[in-house]
């Protein structure tokens, strides 16, 4: 008998009105469950060593037990050393089970001590989903959240700026950023005037005004106007210029506004496009809205196959013209044989019943709706990182829930190219057969199923590696919407040493016991886990994950961690025995009864809440290569832009470490045309313009040319075309 396939259709409709309109509504999911035997992924290296510099510490009992921080940002931010160090933190919560949901702020000093924790506003108002940014000159925090501040029904986006002088916090002044409803005109001329922009996220970047910084606060539309009447949260972006004295003197900020025309059109189109994006900004005055989307026809069921990874770009400090760069997140996978003697494909189509082929009908791609709570950050090579969940999918629009793994996409604004890095699990470095980690083929010889298993009836199955990158085991929670509501992948920005952290949660072992009935996992039956992978080279390589739970981690005894948020960056401590040492703060929720009570329908009926927690850890960061002389980047030399070109083009490259570099131009015969760079350079990104002349300053003819970078014992070459 061939494998049994169970098809589960999940139609997730709009949330109950009792929840109000500030909770995200789920997508339509179509999972497939298959018979399999669980396989264990071998570790390629040890996880980084760590210690707790601040043990998990309760801050407050909180009776609001869902997504205590922002959906698409990091609500814990490092305070610059010039302002005393430590952290600012924000979350929403209830002091009593029946109380209003309020916005809180927390000040944690450089020693990890809680110095202040209180509501931001004095009014008893229903508030939610706060965001936070810290002025990196004066260390002043600016908070934003949504609440109803007037007589009409739509919520507003409110802000508070804290003067924060000599460790004294809570010196707030308040204002309204977005006074909903907002009128929006789409590119096709459609005008809508009932738009409600909520769920804010903030980002600080440079300002075009000397001596000032510019803060951007982006909010997403809770109202949709497409034919499918399905969520399509186009953003609305407010920005204002300030300096630290403006905050100290309680000077109201002067807000200006922009929106993304293409996404405004999505909101009124016949087709349904649902975005999951986050705002970030670089140091050159560009802002970005990075993430992914899925698309269907107006029936909200028939998938549209189009590039799903997106970066929307706006130059000139948010005042320029928006444009979108997109690419596919797909990794094609092959269909294994059904058994050692049956070459029929193992995975069948639930629509036709026929086995899938090996031509891209099975693939890994971003898990639509199951990785909605992402953020976007920069490394110090100028690239954008978005970290999330990829799932095994098929061309019929189904996904396999047991095979969902964490990866990140990286976007280079110079070349406008996307790349995808595996965080966990990772493909064996000797695997030249698979395009990515393959759950049934991750050990040599590659290109073959690792193990077939036969049950007592004689039916064959395959052994597959599984993961469950969610903070709860039960995908049936909240009317089968747990994976949508509970996913929470977060990534830090790179610090000056290129150190980054990717943080998520996994409940694989709890699911193995509660869902599959694996009695060996009984100790983990009530155990959500925190997983932390580290990079010391700007995300080009990621470590084996550190795993924290209440079974194996003594410091977590009695704690059920949920809604985990790292601080925005790792703080560099120093170097010991060639290892970079860094420390990172975390905010999370200790859930007294596992699962959310406040979501309708509740997972449990006990409104007992939990605790908002803070901790800080110190890591010994991994060394990516055994040979420190080998650069730790997948490529150094970028494609020139523009290409073809006339009369000049820009060549950019990354130095993974300081050293001597030679960048030269050659013709197709290998003859040297021009030396562009021949000197010692610092670590990081470098760019140079070639104007189409040789070493004597004479213009060269049209044609194909090679440009070659040699540094640290490594040489890379690319082609370019001069057209006159």
C-alpha positions in Angstrom: 0.0 0.0 0.0 1.3 3.4 -1.0 1.6 6.2 1.6 -1.6 7.8 3.0 -2.1 11.4 2.4 -4.5 13.4 4.5 -5.6 16.8 3.1 -6.8 19.4 5.5 -8.5 22.6 4.2 -8.3 25.5 6.6 -10.5 28.5 5.8 -9.7 31.2 8.3 -12.3 34.0 8.2 -12.5 37.4 9.8 -12.0 37.6 13.5 -14.9 38.1 15.8 -16.0 41.7 16.4 -15.4 41.1 20.1 -11.6 41.3 19.3 -12.0 44.8 17.8 -10.2 45.7 14.6 -6.6 45.9 15.8 -5.7 42.2 15.6 -4.3 40.8 12.3 -6.7 38.5 10.5 -5.4 35.2 9.1 -4.9 33.9 5.6 -6.3 30.9 3.8 -4.0 27.9 4.4 -4.0 24.5 2.7 -1.8 22.1 4.7 -1.1 18.4 3.8 0.0 15.9 6.3 2.1 12.9 5.1 3.2 9.7 6.7 6.9 9.9 7.6 9.5 8.7 10.0 11.3 11.4 11.9 15.0 11.8 11.1 17.6 13.7 13.2 19.7 16.3 11.5 23.4 15.9 12.5 25.2 19.0 13.8 28.0 20.2 11.6 29.6 22.1 14.4 29.1 23.1 18.1 26.7 25.8 19.1 28.3 28.9 20.4 29.2 29.0 24.1 27.1 31.4 26.2 26.5 32.7 29.7 23.7 34.7 31.3 24.8 38.2 32.2 21.3 38.9 33.5 19.2 35.9 34.5 15.6 35.8 33.2 13.9 38.5 35.4 10.2 39.2 35.8 9.2 42.8 35.2 5.4 42.8 35.6 2.5 40.3 35.7 0.7 40.9 32.4 -2.8 39.5 31.7 -2.6 40.2 28.0 -1.1 36.9 26.7 -0.7 37.5 22.9 2.2 39.2 20.9 3.2 41.6 23.6 5.6 43.5 21.3 5.1 44.9 17.8 4.2 42.7 14.9 7.1 43.7 12.6 9.7 45.4 14.7 12.0 45.0 17.7 10.6 46.6 20.9 13.9 46.4 22.8 16.6 48.9 21.8 20.1 49.5 23.0 20.8 52.9 24.6 24.1 54.4 23.2 27.0 54.4 25.7 27.1 58.2 25.4 23.7 58.3 27.1 24.7 55.7 29.8 24.0 52.4 28.0 21.3 49.9 28.9 18.0 49.3 27.1 14.6 50.9 26.5 11.7 48.5 26.1 8.0 48.7 25.2 5.1 46.3 25.3 1.4 46.2 25.7 -0.3 44.6 28.7 -3.0 44.5 31.3 -2.4 44.8 35.1 -5.7 43.1 35.7 -7.4 40.4 33.7 -10.4 42.7 33.0 -8.4 45.9 32.6 -7.7 48.0 29.5 -4.7 46.9 27.4 -2.1 49.7 27.9 1.2 50.6 26.5 4.2 50.3 28.8 7.8 51.5 28.8 10.8 50.0 30.6 14.2 51.5 31.3 17.0 49.0 32.0 20.3 50.4 33.1 23.8 49.2 31.8 24.0 46.7 34.6 20.7 45.1 33.6 18.7 46.5 36.5 15.1 47.6 36.0 15.0 51.3 36.8 11.5 52.2 35.5 8.4 50.3 34.3 5.1 52.0 33.8 2.3 53.0 31.5 3.3 55.7 29.0 0.0 57.6 29.1 -2.0 58.6 32.2 -5.4 57.8 30.5 -7.3 54.5 30.9 -7.5 53.9 27.1 -7.3 50.7 25.0 -3.9 50.9 23.4 -1.8 48.4 21.5 1.2 47.3 19.4 3.8 49.8 20.4 7.0 50.5 18.6 10.2 52.2 19.7 13.2 54.0 18.3 16.2 55.6 20.1 17.9 58.8 19.0 21.5 57.6 18.6 22.9 61.1 19.4 21.2 62.0 22.7 19.8 58.5 23.6 16.2 59.8 23.7 13.4 57.2 23.1 10.4 57.9 20.9 7.4 55.5 21.2 4.4 55.1 19.0 1.3 52.9 19.2 -2.4 52.8 18.2 -5.4 53.9 20.2 -8.7 55.7 19.7 -8.0 59.4 20.6 -11.1 61.1 19.2 -14.9 60.7 18.8 -14.9 58.6 15.6 -14.4 54.8 15.5 -11.0 54.5 13.7 -7.9 54.2 15.8 -5.2 56.8 15.7 -1.4 56.4 15.8 -0.1 58.3 18.9 3.5 59.0 19.9 5.4 60.0 23.1 8.9 61.4 23.2 10.9 61.0 26.4 13.4 63.7 27.4 15.5 61.2 29.4 18.0 63.3 31.2 20.8 61.7 33.4 19.0 58.4 33.8 15.6 60.1 34.6 13.0 58.7 32.3 9.3 59.2 31.8 9.7 62.9 30.8 7.0 62.5 28.1 5.3 64.8 25.7 2.6 63.5 23.4 1.1 63.9 20.0 -0.9 62.3 17.2 1.0 61.0 14.2 -1.8 59.6 12.0 -5.4 60.9 12.6 -7.5 58.2 11.0 -9.5 57.9 8.7 -7.1 58.8 5.9 -8.1 59.4 2.2 -6.0 57.5 -0.3 -6.0 57.8 -4.1 -4.7 54.7 -5.9 -2.8 55.1 -9.2 -5.9 54.1 -11.2 -7.8 57.0 -9.7 -9.8 55.1 -7.1 -10.4 57.2 -4.0 -11.1 55.7 -0.6 -11.7 57.7 2.5 -12.2 55.2 5.2 -8.6 53.9 5.6 -7.4 53.1 9.1 -3.6 52.9 9.4 -2.5 51.1 12.6 0.1 48.5 13.8 3.0 51.1 13.7 6.7 50.5 13.3 9.4 53.1 13.6 12.9 53.7 12.1 15.4 56.5 12.6 17.7 57.5 9.8 19.7 60.6 8.7 17.9 63.9 7.8 18.5 66.2 4.9 18.6 69.0 7.5 22.1 69.4 9.0 22.3 68.4 12.7 19.0 66.6 12.7 17.8 63.0 12.3 14.6 61.8 10.6 12.2 59.4 12.2 9.8 57.3 10.1 6.7 55.8 11.5 5.0 53.3 9.2 1.4 52.1 9.9 -0.6 49.5 7.9 -4.1 49.7 6.6 -6.7 47.5 8.5 -9.3 48.4 5.9 -9.4 46.7 2.5 -11.2 47.5 -0.7 -10.2 44.7 -3.1 -12.7 42.5 -4.8 -11.9 39.6 -2.5 -12.6 41.7 0.6 -9.4 40.2 2.0 -6.6 41.9 4.0 -4.1 43.9 1.9 -2.4 46.2 4.4 -0.9 49.0 2.3 1.3 51.3 4.4 1.1 55.0 5.3 4.4 56.5 6.4 4.9 59.6 8.5 8.3 61.3 8.9 9.6 64.2 11.0 13.0 65.8 11.6 14.3 66.4 15.1 17.4 66.9 17.2 17.8 65.8 20.9 17.0 69.3 22.2 13.6 69.2 20.4 12.7 66.2 22.6 14.1 67.8 25.8 12.2 71.0 25.1 9.0 69.1 24.2 8.9 70.7 20.7 6.1 69.1 18.8 7.3 67.2 15.7 6.1 68.4 12.3 4.9 65.2 10.5 4.9 64.8 6.7 3.5 61.8 4.9 4.1 59.4 2.0 2.6 56.2 0.8 3.5 53.5 -1.7 1.4 53.9 -4.8 1.7 50.3 -6.0 0.5 49.0 -2.7 -2.3 51.5 -2.6 -3.4 49.9 -5.9 -3.1 46.4 -4.3 -5.7 47.5 -1.8 -8.3 48.3 -4.4 -7.5 45.7 -7.1 -9.6 42.8 -8.2 -6.8 40.4 -7.3 -5.7 39.8 -3.7 -2.1 40.6 -2.8 -1.3 40.4 0.9 2.0 41.9 2.0 4.2 41.0 5.0 6.8 43.7 5.2 8.9 45.9 7.6 10.5 49.3 7.3 14.2 50.0 7.5 16.5 52.8 6.5 20.2 53.2 5.4 22.7 55.9 6.2 22.3 57.6 2.8 18.7 58.8 3.1 17.0 55.8 1.5 14.1 54.0 3.1 13.0 50.5 2.4 9.9 48.4 2.9 11.1 44.8 2.7 9.4 41.4 3.0 7.2 39.3 0.8 3.7 38.9 -0.4 1.4 36.3 -1.9 -1.2 36.8 -4.7 -4.5 35.2 -5.7 -7.2 35.9 -8.2 -10.3 37.7 -7.0 -11.7 34.4 -5.6 -9.0 34.5 -2.9 -8.2 30.9 -3.7 -6.6 30.6 -7.1 -2.9 31.4 -6.7 -1.0 33.8 -9.0 2.6 32.7 -9.6 4.7 35.8 -9.4 7.9 36.9 -7.6 7.2 37.0 -3.9 10.2 38.6 -2.2 10.0 42.4 -2.3 12.0 45.5 -1.5 10.2 48.8 -2.0 12.7 51.6 -2.3 12.3 55.3 -1.7 15.3 57.7 -2.1 15.7 61.3 -0.9 14.8 60.7 2.8 11.3 59.3 1.9 10.5 62.1 -0.4 11.5 60.4 -3.7 9.6 58.0 -6.0 8.8 54.5 -4.7 9.7 51.5 -6.8 9.7 47.7 -6.2 12.4 45.1 -6.8 11.2 41.5 -6.5 12.4 37.9 -7.0 11.2 34.4 -6.3 11.9 32.7 -2.9 11.6 29.2 -4.5 14.1 26.4 -4.1 13.1 23.5 -6.4 13.0 20.0 -4.8 12.9 16.6 -6.4 10.3 14.0 -5.7 11.8 10.9 -4.0 10.8 7.4 -5.1 8.0 5.7 -3.2 10.1 2.8 -2.1 13.4 1.1 -2.8 11.7 -0.8 -5.6 9.0 1.6 -6.8 10.2 4.6 -8.8 6.8 6.3 -8.7 7.2 9.7 -7.0 6.4 9.7 -3.3 4.5 13.0 -3.1 1.1 12.9 -4.9 -1.0 15.8 -6.1 -4.1 16.1 -3.9 -5.9 17.5 -7.0 -5.0 15.0 -9.8 -3.7 12.1 -7.7 -0.6 11.9 -9.9 2.9 12.1 -8.5 4.8 15.3 -8.8 7.7 15.6 -11.1 11.3 16.7 -10.5 10.9 19.9 -12.6 9.9 22.4 -9.9 6.5 21.0 -9.0 7.8 20.6 -5.4 9.7 23.5 -3.9 10.6 25.4 -0.8 9.3 29.0 -0.6 8.4 31.6 2.0 5.5 30.1 4.0 2.6 32.3 3.0 1.0 33.7 6.1 3.0 31.5 8.4 5.9 34.0 8.7 4.0 37.3 8.9 5.8 38.7 12.0 9.1 39.5 10.5 11.4 42.5 10.6 14.0 44.0 8.3 17.6 45.0 9.2 20.9 46.1 7.7 24.3 44.6 7.9 27.4 46.8 7.8 28.0 45.9 4.2 24.9 47.8 3.3 22.6 44.8 2.7 19.1 44.2 3.9 18.2 41.0 5.8 14.7 39.5 6.2 14.5 36.4 8.3 11.5 34.0 8.2 10.0 30.5 7.6 10.3 28.6 4.3 7.9 25.6 3.8 7.9 22.7 1.4 5.1 23.5 -1.1 3.6 22.1 -4.3 2.2 23.7 -7.5 -1.3 23.0 -6.4 -1.1 25.5 -3.6 -0.5 23.2 -0.6 2.3 23.1 1.9 3.7 20.4 4.2 3.6 21.7 7.8 6.1 19.3 9.2 8.8 20.6 6.8 9.1 24.3 7.6 12.6 25.7 8.2 14.1 29.1 8.9 16.1 31.0 6.3 16.7 34.6 5.4 16.8 36.6 2.2 19.5 39.2 1.7 19.0 42.1 -0.7 21.9 44.2 -2.0 20.8 47.7 -2.9 23.9 48.3 -5.0 23.4 45.3 -7.3 19.6 45.0 -6.6 20.1 41.3 -6.3 18.5 38.8 -3.8 20.2 35.8 -2.2 18.9 33.3 0.3 20.9 32.0 3.3 19.9 29.0 5.3 19.9 29.6 9.0 18.7 26.2 10.3 19.0 23.5 9.2 21.7 24.0 6.6 22.6 22.0 3.6 25.8 19.9 4.0 28.7 21.9 2.6 29.6 18.8 0.4 26.1 18.5 -1.0 26.4 19.6 -4.7 23.1 17.9 -5.7 20.3 19.7 -3.8 19.5 23.4 -4.2 18.9 23.7 -0.5 18.6 21.5 2.6 16.6 18.5 1.6 14.6 16.9 4.4 14.9 13.3 3.0 18.5 13.7 1.6 20.8 15.6 3.9 23.5 12.9 4.3 25.8 11.4 1.7 25.5 9.9 -0.9 23.4 12.9 -2.1 20.7 12.5 -4.6 19.2 9.5 -2.8 16.7 9.1 0.0 18.6 8.7 3.3 16.3 6.1 4.7 13.1 4.2 3.8 10.9 2.7 6.5 8.4 -0.1 6.2 5.5 -0.4 8.7 3.8 -3.6 10.0 1.4 -3.6 7.0 4.2 -3.5 4.5 3.6 0.1 3.5 6.7 2.2 2.8 7.5 5.6 4.1 10.5 7.9 4.1 12.5 9.4 6.9 12.4 13.1 6.8 13.9 15.9 8.9 11.2 18.0 10.6 11.0 21.3 12.4 8.3 23.3 14.1 9.4 26.9 14.1 6.5 28.2 16.2 6.1 28.8 19.9 3.2 26.3 20.2 2.8 22.7 19.1 -0.9 22.8 18.3 -1.7 24.1 14.8 -5.4 23.7 15.4 -5.4 26.5 18.0 -7.6 29.5 17.3 -9.6 27.8 14.5 -6.5 26.3 12.9 -4.7 29.7 12.7 -1.9 29.1 15.3 0.8 29.2 12.6 -0.4 32.5 11.4 -0.9 34.2 14.8 2.1 32.8 16.6 5.1 32.9 14.2 7.7 35.4 15.3 11.1 35.3 13.5 13.3 38.3 14.4 16.8 39.3 13.3 19.2 42.0 14.7 21.1 44.6 12.8 24.8 44.0 12.4 27.0 45.8 14.9 30.4 47.3 13.9 32.0 43.9 14.0 29.4 42.3 11.7 27.8 40.4 14.6 24.1 39.4 14.1 21.6 37.2 15.8 18.5 35.4 14.3 16.0 34.4 17.0 12.9 32.2 16.7 11.0 29.6 18.7 10.5 25.9 18.1 8.1 23.4 19.7 9.1 20.3 17.7 9.6 18.2 20.8 6.3 19.2 22.4 4.6 18.4 19.1 6.3 15.1 18.9 4.7 14.1 22.3 1.3 15.9 22.2 0.5 15.3 18.5 2.5 12.3 17.3 2.5 10.5 20.7 6.3 10.1 21.0 6.6 9.1 24.6 10.3 9.7 24.7 9.5 13.4 24.5 7.2 13.5 27.5 9.5 15.8 29.4 9.0 18.4 26.7 5.2 18.2 26.6 4.8 21.7 28.0 8.0 23.3 26.6 8.3 26.1 24.0 11.9 26.6 23.2 14.0 29.7 22.2 16.4 29.1 19.4 19.3 31.6 18.7 21.6 31.4 15.7 24.6 33.7 15.5 26.7 35.2 12.8 30.0 37.1 13.1 30.3 37.9 9.3 27.1 39.9 8.5 24.9 36.9 8.0 27.0 35.2 5.4 27.3 32.1 7.7 25.1 31.1 10.7 25.9 29.0 13.7 24.3 25.9 15.0 21.5 27.2 17.2 21.6 27.7 20.9 18.5 26.1 22.4 16.9 27.4 25.7 14.0 25.6 27.4 12.7 24.7 30.8 14.0 21.1 30.7 17.7 21.5 29.7 18.4 25.1 30.7 18.4 25.5 34.5 17.9 29.2 34.3 14.6 28.6 32.6 13.2 26.2 35.2 9.4 26.8 35.5 9.4 29.3 32.5 7.3 28.8 29.3 8.8 31.5 27.0 6.6 33.1 24.4 6.8 36.2 22.2 10.6 36.4 22.2 12.2 39.6 20.9 16.0 40.3 20.8 17.4 43.7 21.2 18.1 45.6 18.0 21.8 44.7 18.0 24.5 42.7 19.8 26.9 44.8 21.8 30.5 44.1 21.1 32.4 43.2 24.3 35.9 42.3 23.0 37.9 39.3 21.6 39.1 36.3 23.6 41.3 33.6 21.9 40.2 34.9 18.5 36.5 34.7 19.3 34.3 37.8 19.2 32.4 38.2 22.4 29.0 40.0 22.4 26.0 40.4 24.6 22.4 40.7 23.7 19.3 41.5 25.6 15.9 39.8 25.2 12.3 40.6 26.1 9.9 37.7 26.3 6.7 36.5 27.9 6.5 33.7 30.5 3.1 32.3 29.8 1.5 30.7 32.9 -0.9 28.6 30.8 0.5 27.8 27.4 -1.5 29.4 24.6 -3.4 32.7 24.2 -6.6 33.4 26.2 -7.2 36.8 24.6 -7.6 35.6 21.0 -11.1 34.5 20.0 -11.6 31.6 20.2 -9.3 31.3 23.2 -6.9 28.4 23.4 -7.8 28.0 27.1 -10.4 29.6 29.3 -8.1 30.6 32.2 -7.2 34.3 32.0 -4.3 33.9 34.3 -1.8 35.8 32.1 2.0 35.6 32.6 5.0 37.7 33.2 6.9 40.1 31.0 10.6 39.1 31.3 14.0 40.5 30.5 17.3 38.7 30.2 20.8 39.3 28.8 23.2 36.8 27.4 26.9 36.9 26.4 28.1 34.8 23.5 31.3 33.6 22.1 30.7 34.2 18.4 31.5 31.5 15.9 34.5 31.6 13.6 33.0 30.8 10.2 36.1 29.1 8.7 38.9 26.9 10.1 41.3 29.1 8.1 41.0 32.7 9.2 42.7 33.8 6.0 39.8 32.7 3.9 37.1 35.4 3.5 33.8 34.5 5.1 31.6 35.8 2.4 29.8 34.0 -0.4 31.0 36.6 -2.9 33.0 39.8 -2.7 32.7 41.3 -6.1 29.4 42.6 -7.3 28.0 43.1 -10.8 28.8 46.5 -12.1 26.0 49.0 -12.6 24.8 50.0 -15.1 25.7 47.1 -17.4 25.9 47.6 -20.4 27.2 51.1 -19.8 28.3 54.2 -21.6 30.4 56.2 -20.7 31.0 55.0 -17.1 30.0 52.3 -14.6 30.3 51.7 -10.9 32.0 48.6 -9.5 31.4 47.6 -5.9 33.0 44.9 -3.7 33.1 43.8 -0.1 36.2 43.4 2.0 35.6 40.6 4.5 38.6 41.7 6.4 41.1 44.6 6.1 44.0 43.9 3.6 45.6 44.6 0.3 43.3 44.7 -2.7 43.8 44.9 -6.4 40.9 45.7 -8.7 41.8 45.8 -12.4 40.2 45.8 -15.9 41.2 43.3 -18.6 40.1 42.7 -22.2 38.9 39.3 -23.3 42.5 38.4 -24.3 43.6 38.8 -20.7 45.5 42.0 -21.4 45.6 44.5 -18.6 43.6 47.7 -19.5 43.5 49.6 -16.2 44.4 49.4 -12.5 41.5 50.8 -10.6 42.6 50.0 -7.0 46.0 48.7 -5.8 46.2 49.5 -2.1 45.4 48.5 1.5 41.7 48.8 2.3 39.6 48.6 5.4 36.9 46.0 6.1 33.5 46.7 4.5 32.1 47.9 1.2 34.1 49.9 -1.4 33.0 51.3 -4.8 34.9 52.8 -7.7 33.9 54.3 -11.0 35.5 53.3 -14.3 35.1 55.8 -17.1 36.0 53.5 -19.9 39.7 54.6 -20.2 42.9 52.7 -20.0 46.0 53.3 -17.9 47.1 56.1 -20.3 43.7 57.9 -20.0 42.7 56.9 -23.6 39.1 55.8 -24.2 38.8 52.0 -25.0 36.6 50.6 -27.7 33.2 49.0 -27.3 33.1 45.4 -26.3 33.3 42.9 -23.4 35.7 43.5 -20.5 36.6 41.6 -17.4 37.1 43.1 -14.0 39.1 41.2 -11.4 39.4 41.6 -7.6 42.3 39.9 -5.7 42.5 40.2 -1.9 43.4 38.0 1.0 44.5 35.3 -1.3 41.2 35.1 -3.2 40.4 36.2 -6.8 37.0 36.9 -8.2 36.2 38.0 -11.8 33.0 39.3 -13.5 32.2 40.5 -17.0 30.8 43.8 -18.2 29.9 45.4 -21.6 30.9 48.8 -22.9 28.5 50.0 -25.6 29.2 53.3 -27.4 
